[in-house]
Amino acid sequence: MINDYPESLVALQVHTAYYTTAWGTARKSFFSVGGIPDTYFDAVLQCLGAYQNDDQMYNWYNSKRVARLAVPTDVTIEIYGEPMGKGEGKDSLPTYLITVYLGVEEGGEAKTVRLHIIDALFDYPYNTDGRYNNCVRNGYTHNDIDLVPGETVEITQEITFRAESEANPDNIRIIAFAEEPVTHKPGNVYQSEMATWPLTPPPSCPEDVNADEMVDIDDLFDILAHWGETGGTYDVNDDGMVDIDDVFAVLAAWGPC
C-alpha cells in the first residue's frame, strides 16, 4: 500500500520488542495496545489482528485509508532538513536540523495541535518479504502548538541519525504529523507528510519558487500557473492563498537571492 498510494498514505511501524524507542513506547501507551498487530489510521480507525490472506489484509487496510481520505482537513505541513555537521556528544553520526512549517489554510479553523517528528528507516530491520518498512528510529513530540488560519508556524528538531540510517541514507524517511492534543486514543490526526532522502533545505528566498537562486520571470510564471491554490510553495507570503499578493512579493524581491 505504501508503494501504491505514496501521495495519500504515510505509514509507520512502531516495534514493541528489539527495536523499541521511547517515543514508540509512549505511543503504545497512548493506544493501549493489547495485541499485535494493532494498526490505527489517523489515530481514529483501528485494525486489530491480521488476516492470513494478504489480499484480505490489503483490502481491510485500504478501506480505512479511503474512509479517512473522505474527511477534509485544513492543516498544512512542509518538511525540510539541512546538515549540522558531526558535533560533540553525537557519537560522530550526522546530525540534521529538521524544519517543519505547520499551518492552517486561509478560511480554516484555528486549532491547537500536537506535532510529532519522526526519523524512520525503510527496509529495516530486514525485509525478506516486504513487510518491514518505515521502522521508527527516533521520535519527538512538540506539544500545544496554536495555529491561526492563514499563518504558518516554524518548528525545528535536531535529529542525529543512527548507524543503520547513516549506512542506508536512501532509506531515511522523515515524517511529521499533527494531531489533536489528547492523552489517549482516539486522537484525530489532522495532517501528515513524509520527506525522503536527500532532504531539501528550507527556502532562504521563498520568492524563488523554482529554487534556481534567482527571482525572475520563471518564478512569476510558476505562481500564475498555481493561481488560486491554498498554501504551499507558491504561496510565498504564507497567507494561505496564491494570489496577487504573491505576485507583488516576487516583484519586490526581483533579482538574485
C-alpha positions as CSV (number, residue, x, y, z in Angstrom):
1,M,0.0,0.0,0.0
2,I,2.9,2.4,0.7
3,N,4.0,1.9,-2.9
4,D,0.5,2.1,-4.3
5,Y,-0.5,5.3,-2.6
6,P,2.6,7.4,-1.9
7,E,0.7,10.6,-2.0
8,S,-2.1,9.7,0.4
9,L,-0.6,7.2,2.8
10,V,2.1,7.9,5.4
11,A,2.8,4.7,7.4
12,L,4.9,4.0,10.4
13,Q,6.0,0.7,12.1
14,V,6.4,1.0,15.8
15,H,8.1,-2.1,17.2
16,T,7.3,-3.3,20.7
17,A,10.4,-5.6,21.0
18,Y,14.0,-5.4,19.9
19,Y,13.7,-2.1,18.0
20,T,11.8,-0.1,20.6
21,T,12.1,3.7,21.1
22,A,10.9,5.9,24.0
23,W,8.6,7.6,21.5
24,G,7.2,4.3,20.4
25,T,6.6,3.1,23.9
26,A,4.7,6.3,24.6
27,R,2.5,5.7,21.5
28,K,1.9,2.1,22.7
29,S,0.5,3.5,25.9
30,F,-1.5,6.2,24.0
31,F,-3.3,3.5,22.0
32,S,-3.5,1.0,24.9
33,V,-2.0,-1.7,22.6
34,G,-3.2,-5.1,23.8
35,G,-2.4,-7.2,20.7
36,I,-0.2,-7.4,17.7
37,P,-0.6,-6.2,15.0
38,D,-2.6,-3.2,16.2
39,T,-2.9,-0.6,13.4
40,Y,-4.6,2.8,13.6
41,F,-5.5,5.2,10.7
42,D,-5.2,8.8,11.8
43,A,-5.4,7.6,15.4
44,V,-9.1,7.0,14.9
45,L,-9.9,3.8,13.0
46,Q,-8.4,0.6,14.3
47,C,-7.4,-2.7,12.7
48,L,-6.6,-5.2,15.4
49,G,-5.1,-8.6,14.3
50,A,-4.3,-9.9,10.9
51,Y,-5.8,-11.9,8.1
52,Q,-3.9,-15.0,6.8
53,N,-4.7,-13.9,3.3
54,D,-2.7,-10.9,2.1
55,D,-5.4,-9.6,-0.3
56,Q,-7.9,-9.6,2.6
57,M,-5.5,-7.7,4.7
58,Y,-4.8,-5.2,2.0
59,N,-8.5,-4.6,1.3
60,W,-9.2,-4.2,5.0
61,Y,-6.4,-1.6,5.4
62,N,-7.3,0.2,2.2
63,S,-11.0,0.6,3.3
64,K,-9.7,2.5,6.3
65,R,-7.4,4.7,4.2
66,V,-10.3,5.6,1.9
67,A,-12.6,6.4,4.8
68,R,-10.0,8.8,6.3
69,L,-9.3,10.5,2.9
70,A,-13.0,11.4,2.8
71,V,-12.5,13.6,5.9
72,P,-11.4,17.1,4.9
73,T,-8.5,18.9,6.6
74,D,-7.3,22.5,6.6
75,V,-3.9,21.8,8.1
76,T,-0.7,22.0,6.0
77,I,2.7,20.5,6.7
78,E,6.0,21.0,4.9
79,I,9.3,19.3,5.9
80,Y,12.9,20.4,5.2
81,G,16.3,19.3,6.5
82,E,19.9,20.6,6.5
83,P,23.1,19.1,7.9
84,M,24.6,20.5,11.1
85,G,27.9,18.5,10.9
86,K,29.1,15.9,13.3
87,G,29.1,17.6,16.7
88,E,30.3,16.6,20.1
89,G,28.2,14.1,22.1
90,K,26.5,12.9,18.9
91,D,28.6,9.7,18.6
92,S,30.1,11.1,15.4
93,L,26.9,10.4,13.5
94,P,25.5,13.0,11.1
95,T,23.0,15.4,12.7
96,Y,20.4,17.3,10.7
97,L,18.2,20.2,11.6
98,I,14.7,19.3,10.6
99,T,12.4,22.3,10.0
100,V,8.6,21.8,9.8
101,Y,6.3,24.5,8.5
102,L,2.9,23.9,10.1
103,G,-0.2,25.9,9.3
104,V,-3.9,26.2,8.7
105,E,-5.3,27.3,5.4
106,E,-6.9,30.7,5.0
107,G,-10.5,30.3,5.9
108,G,-9.8,27.3,8.0
109,E,-10.4,26.8,11.7
110,A,-8.0,27.9,14.4
111,K,-6.8,24.9,16.5
112,T,-4.2,23.7,18.9
113,V,-2.3,20.6,17.8
114,R,0.4,18.2,18.9
115,L,3.2,17.7,16.3
116,H,5.3,14.6,16.1
117,I,8.5,14.5,14.1
118,I,9.8,11.0,13.2
119,D,13.0,9.6,11.9
120,A,12.1,6.3,10.3
121,L,14.1,3.8,8.2
122,F,12.6,1.9,5.2
123,D,13.5,-1.7,4.7
124,Y,14.5,-2.2,8.4
125,P,15.3,-4.3,10.4
126,Y,15.2,-6.7,7.5
127,N,12.9,-7.1,4.5
128,T,12.8,-10.6,3.1
129,D,9.1,-10.4,2.4
130,G,8.4,-6.7,2.1
131,R,6.8,-6.3,5.5
132,Y,9.4,-4.2,7.4
133,N,9.1,-0.6,6.2
134,N,9.3,2.8,7.9
135,C,10.5,1.5,11.2
136,V,10.7,4.3,13.8
137,R,14.3,5.0,14.9
138,N,13.7,8.3,16.8
139,G,10.5,10.2,17.6
140,Y,10.0,13.7,19.1
141,T,6.8,15.4,20.3
142,H,6.1,19.1,20.3
143,N,3.0,19.9,22.4
144,D,0.3,22.6,22.2
145,I,1.1,24.5,19.1
146,D,-1.5,27.1,18.4
147,L,-2.4,27.5,14.7
148,V,-4.2,30.5,13.2
149,P,-5.8,30.4,9.7
150,G,-3.6,31.9,7.0
151,E,-0.4,31.7,9.1
152,T,2.5,29.3,9.4
153,V,4.4,28.2,12.4
154,E,8.0,27.0,12.1
155,I,9.1,24.1,14.3
156,T,12.7,22.8,14.4
157,Q,14.1,19.5,15.7
158,E,17.7,18.2,15.7
159,I,17.9,14.5,14.7
160,T,21.1,12.5,14.9
161,F,20.8,9.5,12.6
162,R,21.7,6.1,14.0
163,A,24.4,3.9,12.3
164,E,21.8,1.9,10.4
165,S,20.4,5.1,8.8
166,E,23.8,6.5,8.1
167,A,24.7,3.3,6.2
168,N,21.5,3.4,4.2
169,P,20.6,7.1,3.7
170,D,18.4,6.4,0.7
171,N,16.1,4.6,3.1
172,I,15.7,7.5,5.5
173,R,12.2,8.9,5.9
174,I,11.3,12.0,7.9
175,I,7.7,12.0,8.9
176,A,5.7,14.8,10.6
177,F,2.0,14.6,11.7
178,A,-0.2,16.9,13.6
179,E,-2.9,15.5,15.8
180,E,-5.5,16.6,18.4
181,P,-3.7,17.2,21.7
182,V,-5.2,14.4,23.8
183,T,-3.6,11.9,26.3
184,H,-5.1,8.7,24.8
185,K,-6.9,7.4,21.8
186,P,-8.8,8.4,19.8
187,G,-6.7,11.4,18.8
188,N,-7.6,12.7,15.3
189,V,-4.6,13.2,13.1
190,Y,-5.3,16.4,11.0
191,Q,-2.4,16.0,8.5
192,S,0.8,14.1,7.9
193,E,3.7,14.5,5.5
194,M,6.8,12.5,4.6
195,A,10.2,13.6,3.2
196,T,12.6,11.2,1.6
197,W,16.4,11.4,1.0
198,P,18.0,13.6,0.1
199,L,16.4,16.2,2.4
200,T,15.7,19.6,1.0
201,P,17.0,22.6,3.0
202,P,14.4,25.2,3.9
203,P,14.0,28.0,1.3
204,S,16.2,31.0,2.1
205,C,14.4,33.0,-0.5
206,P,10.7,32.0,-0.7
207,E,10.1,34.1,-3.8
208,D,12.5,31.9,-5.7
209,V,9.8,29.2,-6.1
210,N,11.8,27.2,-8.6
211,A,15.0,27.2,-6.4
212,D,17.3,28.4,-9.2
213,E,18.7,31.2,-6.9
214,M,17.1,33.9,-9.0
215,V,13.8,35.6,-8.6
216,D,12.7,36.3,-12.2
217,I,10.1,35.8,-14.8
218,D,10.1,32.0,-14.4
219,D,9.0,32.3,-10.7
220,L,6.3,34.7,-11.8
221,F,5.0,32.3,-14.4
222,D,5.1,29.4,-11.8
223,I,3.0,31.5,-9.4
224,L,0.5,32.3,-12.2
225,A,0.3,28.6,-13.1
226,H,-0.7,27.8,-9.5
227,W,-3.1,30.7,-9.1
228,G,-5.8,30.1,-6.5
229,E,-4.1,27.2,-4.7
230,T,-4.2,27.2,-0.9
231,G,-0.8,27.3,0.8
232,G,2.3,25.6,-0.4
233,T,5.5,26.6,-2.2
234,Y,3.8,29.2,-4.4
235,D,2.1,31.0,-1.5
236,V,5.3,32.9,-0.9
237,N,3.8,35.3,1.7
238,D,2.2,32.4,3.6
239,D,-1.2,34.0,3.8
240,G,-2.9,30.7,2.7
241,M,-3.7,31.7,-0.9
242,V,-1.7,32.0,-4.2
243,D,-2.9,35.4,-5.4
244,I,-1.9,38.9,-6.4
245,D,0.0,39.5,-3.1
246,D,2.4,36.7,-4.1
247,V,3.0,38.4,-7.5
248,F,3.8,41.6,-5.7
249,A,6.2,39.8,-3.3
250,V,8.1,38.3,-6.3
251,L,8.3,41.7,-8.0
252,A,9.6,43.2,-4.8
253,A,12.3,40.5,-4.5
254,W,13.3,40.6,-8.2
255,G,16.9,39.6,-8.8
256,P,19.5,37.2,-7.2
257,C,18.6,35.6,-3.9
